[in-house]
């Protein structure tokens, strides 16, 4: 008879009381506290990572804008050096002479080279 009593399954009421005792126990509080601390640390770490990435992106965007401005300045310099006025001023420094008599060569045959 004692063996039957020990082998019986706990009732629903007993299960509830065991759960209440476990939730109010120090080990349960420690586990929940540990979860809160772990998730808090993870939240702070993730927020920190996102904010540093934001600063990095902002710095990269500033560098892109500076490079675009530098590129525009260089394109302007290229355009000024390609202008006819700039070319003529550089030609005068090279001591070149303008030609008066220009002769053009015309080919009589249609083929340029044969084997």
PyMOL commands that set and color helices and strands:
alter all, ss='L'
color gray80, all
select helices_A, chain A and resi 2-7+12-24+26-82+84-93
alter helices_A, ss='H'
color red, helices_A
deselect
rebuild
show_as cartoon
